Structure formats: structure tokens, C-alpha cells
Amino acid sequence: MPELAELLKLLVEREGSDLHLRVGEPPILRIHGEGVPPEPYFFPDPYKNSVRDAVHLRYKLLPHLYS
């Protein structure tokens, strides 16, 4: 799991406005009004790309799942 300082640095670099933290869930950065998960730091290197793709697909499909 990334350290709080790393998440805050990433939030500033991406010009985000909010950092959402919940127990048992990955952190969410709010960037330009959208909730965007940060890079999946908490997964080992061989899995990062797969997890990143899955997370981005999930957030892309969410509006369709709840409309």
C-alpha cells in the first residue's frame, strides 16, 4: 500500500482536488471531477498492467452499470 506522502504527491502532480481513503479499498484520487484510482502500487510488478487495465475498464463501465 502506498504511503500517504506518495499519494499526496501524486494528487498534486495530477492536479487533483480530493483523496478518498476507505478501509479495505484502494485509494481514489479525484482529478478534474472524476474519481481515478492511482497506479496500483500495492500489486507486484508482473500484475500492475493487468490490474491497471481492469481498474480503468471498471471505472469506464460504471456509468453504464448504474444507468
C-alpha positions, -999 to +999 in steps of 0.1 A: +000+000+000+014+034-009+024+058+019+002+089+024+030+112+013+033+093-020-005+096-026-005+133-018+025+139-041+006+120-069-025+141-062-006+173-066+012+161-097-021+152-114-037+184-102-064+166-082-087+180-057-095+151-033-081+120-020-106+094-008-095+068+017-116+039+028-107+008+049-103-023+027-105-004-006-078+012-028-074+050-025-092+071-051-079+104-065-104+130-077-090+146-108-110+171-129-142+159-112-136+122-119-127+095-093-095+079-106-076+051-088-039+058-086-014+034-101-018+000-084+013+003-063+001-025-040+004-052-067+037-068-076+053-057-109+041-087-131+005-078-123+005-040-123-005-036-160-033-062-158-047-046-126-044-011-140-063-021-172-090-038-151-095-009-128-097+016-158-122-006-175-143-009-143-145+029-140-152+033-177-182+008-174-196+021-141-219+047-157-234+020-179-239-004-150-259+022-129-279+039-156 
